[in-house]
Amino acid sequence: MSIASHEDAARSAHAAWQKSVAGVLAKSRRVEVADLPADPEHLLDSTTYDAITVSPLYTAFDERPEGPLPGQFPYVRGRDPHRDVNAGWKVCTRHGSTARDAADGDASVLNTQILDSLSNGTSALWLAVGGHGVDPTVLPEALRGVFLELAPLTIDAREDVSAAAASLFSILDSADIDDRAAVDIRLGVSTLTAQLGGTATIEMTEALELVHESIGRAETIRTITVDGTVFHNLGAGDAQELGASIAAGLEYVRSMTNAGVGISDALRQIEFRFAATDDQFQTIAKFRAARTLWARVAQVCGSSEAGDAPQHAVTSEAMMSQRDPWVNMLRTTLASFGAGVGGADSVTVLPFDAALHGGAAGVSKTFAARIARNTQLLLLEEAHLGRVLDPGAGSWYIEDLTAAVAAKAWEFFRTVEASGGFRAAVDDGSLVAAIEKTRAERDSDIAHRLTPLTGVNEFPNLAEAPLTPEQTAQQGSAAVHRYGRAFEALRDRSDAFLAEHDSRPTVLLIPLGSVAEHNVRTTFASNLMASGGIEAVNPGPLTVDGIAAAVDSFQAAVAVVCGTDKRYADEASTAVDAARAAGVSRVLLAGPEKIFAGIEGTSRPDGFLTAKVDAIAVLTELLDTLGAKK
């Protein structure tokens, strides 16, 4: 078959498929096929928070030209063509933070933890040093027995980074190392992004002094970390996180070159840190796109070969939930999968209970750390994800999404540049304002349960043990806007009510008709109530005459009528009257208001519960009514 014939056959098959799609959609939407567009499949498109369109299916018509091999500009397929496929990416573990670390600043205990971690699968270290970690002067003891030429080291020393660097350099100077270039150290200076993250840092002048010192050493040392997780934690979309990070990276390069650093040396002083989420395909595309963006910056700067800055992936803090924290194990598995497949050089999986101050009750730090570490080891050792460089290459969906994320990120980057650069965009508030707009959109989707959070706004476990105020207290930076925080604040109110009254805030369900009739809406109402910490009591099928007894038995102040549309037509009005006559102060109906509009009778519910309601607003009002204190 000729190429032309093959293409004609493909188009014919595609047209036939579109016709079938149109038939299904016309039936489900109760319209005529002729009323649908020529490409009906795009009615199923979805849009990301970066305004990127994601289609339900990709075909050969979406194919893009094959990109360069790994290690070649623009590095979309990875920066290192010689990565050990038996080892894969680096499994990076964080140590030394006093927030939950049993070492609590004790260098010898920390050393034991680090060596144990390295013996059990960790291949890169991330060490908290200074005011929020171990003292810089005890680094020799903390790193005793660690071969820095085998395990890359990143430090987070914030305002104490110069002292930490001096201590590290002293260790290196006295060490017997054959291949000093193999020593890979990141000093973690984040002068430009620290302000947005609410953390302390050093001034650019001091950072530049460290840059000059690092360049003069034989080891591979990168001074600057462009911390994109700061933007993510503020609520940024993926393209916004990348665009802002590239803008910050360019600002660092300008500062370094203005201080006399050569362009290639300046580019090689930078690493990027990005958040990885449980949206695995978005994460894959994000890390691939990030490399192309920075490569383009390096190309424009005249040093394409130095545009392969390493990437450190950290599982998203914002996606982590306090409620049903065990689900976080699944979230971080998907996130590390996406980061690894996307080509991140190192990946840190946060402990599943990281959102809880002090961790989950009864869970040791060593257990949480082991699960986090083993999450990656399973992906590498059992699922063999590291055996292939850029396994997503050639996927029509991934390639298209990578290009779309890169294009949107570059557009955002140019907006930041047009405002005068990164510093100017931060100072005039435009950068944060753009991110806050995205955050508000996401918050609205979560509040309306359009974006599901398992264990939080969907399928909540109301029977789980209450959390203490200490566990739910804000920890670390206040700039981490967790996705589930609004629902979890309602659950906190429920826990406080439980502690005071020995019972949860409760609403009574009024199921009309048989179980088959009311089950869908009683299940919906129970799930909705539980997401706000409210227990929904289901007494079983009720007749209108039995409502008064049920209300009296459960001393209900709020009731939700549940049934079918047909049953509502016959009994909803009288059921509302009966509930009010029995003493219920607020009567709701599970279903849309339009159902009740055609029902005869003057009595109307006080509200209507549907899948489209603002659950946060509804549940807040109910908790107020039920006496749960804020």
Secondary structure, 3 states (H helix, E strand, C coil): CCHHHHHHHHHHHHHHHHHHHHHHHHHHHCCCHHHCCCCHHHHHCEECCCCCEECCCCCHHHCCCCCCCCCCCCCCCCCCCCCCCCCCCEEEEEECCCCCCCCCCCHHHHHHHHHHHHHCCCCEEEEEECCCCECHHHHHHHCCCCCCCCCCEEEECHHHHHHHHHHHHHHHHHCCCCCHHHCEEEEEECHHHHHHHCCCCCCHHHHHHHHHHHHCCCCEEEEEEEECHHHHHHCCCHHHHHHHHHHHHHHHHHHHHHCCCCHHHHHCCEEEEEEECCCHHHHHHHHHHHHHHHHHHHHHCCCHHHCCCCEEEEECCCCCCCCCCCHHHHHHHHHHHHHHHCCCCEEECCCCCCCCCCCCCCCCHHHHHHHHHHHHHHHHHHCCHHHCCCCCCCCHHHHHHHHHHHHHHHHHHHHHHHCCCHHHHHHCCHHHHHHHHHHHHHHHHHHCCCCCCECCCECCCCCCCCCCHHHHCCCCCCCCCCCCHHHHHHHHHHHHHHHHHCCCCEEEEEEECCHHHHHHHHHHHHHHHHHCCCEEECCCCECHHHHHHHHHHHCCCEEEEECCHHHHHHHHHHHHHHHHHCCCCEEEEECCHHHHHCCCCCCCCCEEECCCCCHHHHHHHHHHHHCCCC
